[in-house]
Amino acid sequence: MRLLVPTLDCLVCRRPPPRPYHRQHFCADKGYSGQPAATALRARAYVPHVRQRGERPPPRARRRHPARRWVVERTLSWLNRFRKLLVRYEKRARSYEGLLELACALIVYRRVIVIHG
């Protein structure tokens, strides 16, 4: 929650200006509930969708787009499988970044092999 505002400010700087008919949605869990988070999200033109623990999503018709809510968590889970990245022992940031890039390349390579055979 503490890093919500700096993260949103970074995202606002990088994304193109919003179109009047286009709304950006923010899906989150109970950690982002509360008035300060809602105010920060609405000030940056986001529509907050904050689920409480145990709350089920409302029933809807067929989805046009697949859910993208857990993309970051899934990616971090894949990276956590590399034990060398789990605890950082490297003294230099360049060494750690190189290992991180190698892990990402291995993840992509394994995904491509599964898809294409």
N, C-alpha and C positions, 0 to 999 in steps of 0.2 A: 504494500500500500504506500510505503514511503517513496518509492520510485515511480509511482504512477504519473505524477505531473511531469517530471523530467523526461520520462519515456514518451508521453503524449506530445510534449513539445518537440522532441526529436522526430517523431512521426509526422507531425504537422509540417515541419520544415522540409521533409523529404517527399511528401506526397503532392500531387498536383492540386491546384485550387479546386475546391468542390463546386460541382455544377449545382444550380439551384434546385433541380429535381432529384439529385442524387444524395442519399443519406448514408453516412458511414456508420456501421453498427459495431458495437463493442460488446462481445460476449465474455462473461467472466463468472467466477464462482463467488461464494459467500465472503471471501476475503476483501472484495471490492464493494461490499454493501455499505451504505451510509451516505449521509448528506455531502461530506467533503468530496468524495469520489464522484457522486452524481453531478455536483456543481462543476467540477473540473472537466468531466466528460462533455457536459452540455455546452460549456464555454468554448470547447474546441470542436463543436459541431458533430459530436458523436451521439448516437442513440444508445443508451446503456441497456443491456440485457443481463441482469445479474440474477443468477439462480441461487436459491437458498438450499441448504443441505437437505436432501431427501425430496426435493421438489421435482416433480415430473414435468417434462415439457408439455405444452398444450397439444392436443391432437390436431394434426393438420393433414391437408391433402398431400399428394406426392410431391417430394422436393425436386426442384429444378436443379439445384446445385448440391453436391455432397457437403457434409458438415466439415468445417475446417477448424473447429474449436481446439483440437488437441494436436495440431501440427507441431508446435514448439515442444510440447511435452514428449511427443513421440521421438522427435529428433534428439532431444537431450537424453532420452533413454537409450537410443542407439549409440550415442557418444559415450555413455557411461559403461558400455560393455568393454571399452578399451581401458583396462586398469591403469595404464600409464597416465591417462588423462584424468582419472578420478581424483588423485591427489597430486598436486603439482610439485614435483621435486626439481624441475629444471631451474637453473639460476637465471637464465636469460629468457626474455619474453620471445625472442626470435625462435629459440629451440622449441618452446611450448607451442608457438603458433605453427611451426613446421609439423609437429606431431598432430596438431588439430587438423591441419589441411590434409595430412596423410590419412587420418581416420575418416575424414569426409570423403576423400577419394575412394577409399576402400568400401565405404557404405554405398556410394553411387555405383561403383563397379559391381558389387554383389547384387544390387537391385536390377541393373541392366542385364546381367547374366540370367537372372531368374525370369525376366520378362522375355528376352530374346533367345533363350535357350541354352 
